[in-house]
Amino acid sequence: MLMGIIRYYPLRDDVGFLQFKKEYLDILPWKIAFYTHVFSIIFALLAGFTQFSTTILARYKKLHRIIGKIYVYDIFLNFPVAFVMGIYANGLLPTKIAFILLDCLWFWFTYKAVAEIRKGRVSAHREFMIRSYALTLSAVSLRFWKIVILSFVQVDPLPLYMINAWLGFLPNLLFAEWLIRKRRRKLTFKAHIVKN
């Protein structure tokens, strides 16, 4: 991911993904959105990665809060810019819908995580953060699925992009829901053992 970001510095528009977006390079809102997203998303990826560490949570609660704020502010910054990118996404309407839906869910789950922790609901906060980070990781899984698909079958770029837009986040979200329910069952089982 980091190597993919570095190649766009200093604001190069002749490399990587931008080679396929030449018709949008003169649209200033899109270009601002793209560079904002590319250069800021790494902070959410790294910050979120640390937030599920029980060691940091148990020993360094203040650090957990600071990193959590970095994560949240980064996503709140990325919500409008990713929305602009979704509107201009390649791959026709199915791709646009996928990216806009991903962006809205990403913002909503993050917002709900903040709202829940402010009410002192730690468990609900954790669940919404799992969902939020699953969608943050779509930046990684989007690239992963493209490699997997192309290693088995040759697909034209347009349908590949449409398929990949959905594969980039739906499996992540399904895995997050499975993880949340597994954790709930485990907590319910422990509570039942303690009670009896």
C-alpha positions in Angstrom: 0.0 0.0 0.0 2.8 2.4 1.0 4.6 1.8 -2.3 1.4 2.4 -4.2 1.0 5.8 -2.4 4.6 6.9 -2.8 4.5 6.7 -6.6 2.0 9.5 -6.7 4.4 11.9 -5.0 4.9 14.7 -5.9 1.3 14.8 -7.3 2.1 12.8 -10.4 -0.8 12.1 -12.7 1.0 9.8 -15.2 1.3 6.7 -13.0 -0.8 3.9 -11.6 -4.5 4.3 -11.3 -4.4 7.8 -12.9 -3.4 6.3 -16.2 -7.0 5.0 -16.5 -8.6 8.3 -15.3 -7.2 10.7 -17.9 -10.7 12.1 -18.7 -11.1 13.2 -15.0 -7.7 14.8 -14.5 -9.0 18.3 -15.5 -11.9 18.0 -13.0 -10.5 19.8 -10.0 -12.9 18.4 -7.3 -12.1 14.9 -8.5 -8.4 15.5 -8.5 -8.4 17.1 -5.0 -10.5 14.1 -3.8 -8.1 11.6 -5.3 -4.9 13.0 -3.8 -6.6 13.7 -0.5 -7.7 10.0 -0.3 -4.4 8.6 -1.5 -2.2 10.5 0.9 -4.5 10.3 3.9 -5.9 6.7 3.9 -2.7 5.2 5.1 -3.3 6.9 8.5 -6.6 5.1 8.9 -5.1 1.8 7.9 -2.3 2.1 10.4 -4.3 3.6 13.2 -7.0 1.0 12.9 -4.5 -1.8 12.9 -3.4 -0.9 16.5 -6.9 -0.3 17.9 -7.7 -4.0 18.5 -4.6 -4.6 20.5 -5.6 -5.7 24.0 -2.1 -4.7 25.3 -2.5 -1.1 24.1 -6.1 -1.0 25.4 -5.2 -2.4 28.8 -1.9 -0.5 29.5 -2.2 2.6 27.3 -5.8 3.8 27.3 -4.8 7.4 26.5 -2.8 6.2 23.5 -5.8 4.1 22.4 -7.9 7.3 22.5 -5.4 9.4 20.6 -4.9 6.8 17.9 -8.7 6.3 17.8 -9.2 10.0 17.2 -6.7 10.0 14.3 -8.6 7.1 12.8 -12.0 8.7 13.1 -10.8 12.2 11.8 -9.2 10.5 8.9 -12.4 8.7 7.9 -14.5 11.8 8.4 -12.1 13.6 6.1 -12.2 10.7 3.6 -16.0 10.4 3.6 -16.7 13.3 1.2 -13.6 12.8 -1.0 -14.4 9.0 -1.4 -18.0 10.0 -2.2 -16.7 12.2 -5.1 -14.5 9.4 -6.3 -17.4 7.0 -6.2 -19.5 9.3 -8.4 -16.7 9.3 -11.0 -15.8 5.6 -10.6 -15.0 3.4 -13.7 -17.3 0.5 -14.4 -20.7 2.1 -14.9 -23.5 2.2 -12.4 -22.8 -1.1 -10.5 -19.3 0.2 -9.6 -20.5 3.6 -8.6 -23.2 2.1 -6.4 -20.7 -0.2 -4.8 -18.2 2.5 -4.0 -20.9 5.0 -2.7 -22.5 2.3 -0.6 -19.0 1.3 0.8 -18.3 5.0 1.6 -21.7 5.6 3.3 -21.4 2.4 5.4 -17.8 3.3 6.3 -18.8 6.7 7.6 -22.0 5.4 9.4 -20.2 2.5 11.2 -17.4 4.9 12.3 -19.9 7.5 13.5 -21.9 4.9 15.4 -18.6 3.7 17.1 -18.0 7.2 18.3 -21.6 7.7 19.5 -21.6 4.4 21.4 -18.3 5.0 23.2 -19.6 8.5 24.2 -22.5 6.7 25.9 -20.1 4.3 27.6 -21.3 1.3 25.6 -17.9 -0.3 25.1 -19.1 -3.6 23.5 -21.3 -1.8 20.9 -18.3 0.6 20.2 -16.1 -2.4 19.6 -18.6 -4.0 17.2 -19.0 -0.9 15.1 -15.2 -0.4 15.0 -14.8 -3.9 13.7 -17.3 -3.1 11.0 -15.6 0.2 10.3 -12.1 -1.3 10.1 -13.3 -4.1 7.9 -14.4 -1.5 5.4 -11.1 0.4 5.8 -9.3 -2.8 4.8 -11.3 -2.8 1.6 -8.4 -0.6 0.3 -6.2 -3.8 0.7 -8.8 -6.4 -0.2 -9.7 -4.6 -3.5 -6.2 -5.1 -4.7 -6.0 -8.7 -3.3 -9.2 -9.8 -5.2 -8.0 -8.3 -8.4 -4.8 -10.4 -8.2 -6.7 -13.6 -7.3 -9.2 -13.2 -10.1 -6.6 -12.5 -12.8 -4.5 -15.4 -11.7 -7.4 -17.8 -12.6 -9.2 -16.2 -15.5 -8.7 -13.3 -18.0 -11.4 -10.7 -17.5 -11.9 -7.5 -19.5 -11.1 -4.4 -17.4 -14.6 -3.1 -17.2 -16.4 -6.2 -15.8 -13.4 -6.9 -13.6 -13.7 -3.5 -12.0 -17.4 -3.9 -11.4 -16.9 -7.3 -9.8 -13.9 -6.1 -7.8 -15.8 -3.1 -6.5 -18.2 -5.4 -4.7 -15.6 -8.1 -3.7 -13.4 -5.4 -2.2 -15.8 -4.8 0.7 -18.7 -7.4 0.9 -16.5 -10.3 2.1 -14.8 -8.1 4.6 -18.2 -7.0 6.0 -19.5 -10.6 6.1 -16.4 -11.7 8.0 -16.8 -8.8 10.4 -20.4 -9.8 11.1 -19.3 -13.4 11.6 -16.6 -12.3 14.0 -19.0 -10.1 16.0 -21.5 -12.9 16.4 -18.8 -15.4 17.4 -17.6 -12.9 20.0 -21.2 -12.4 21.3 -21.7 -16.2 21.6 -18.4 -16.5 23.5 -19.4 -13.7 25.9 -22.9 -15.2 26.4 -21.4 -18.6 27.1 -18.9 -17.2 29.7 -21.7 -15.2 31.4 -23.8 -18.4 31.5 -20.9 -20.4 33.1 -20.3 -17.6 35.7 -24.0 -17.5 36.5 -24.2 -21.2 37.1 
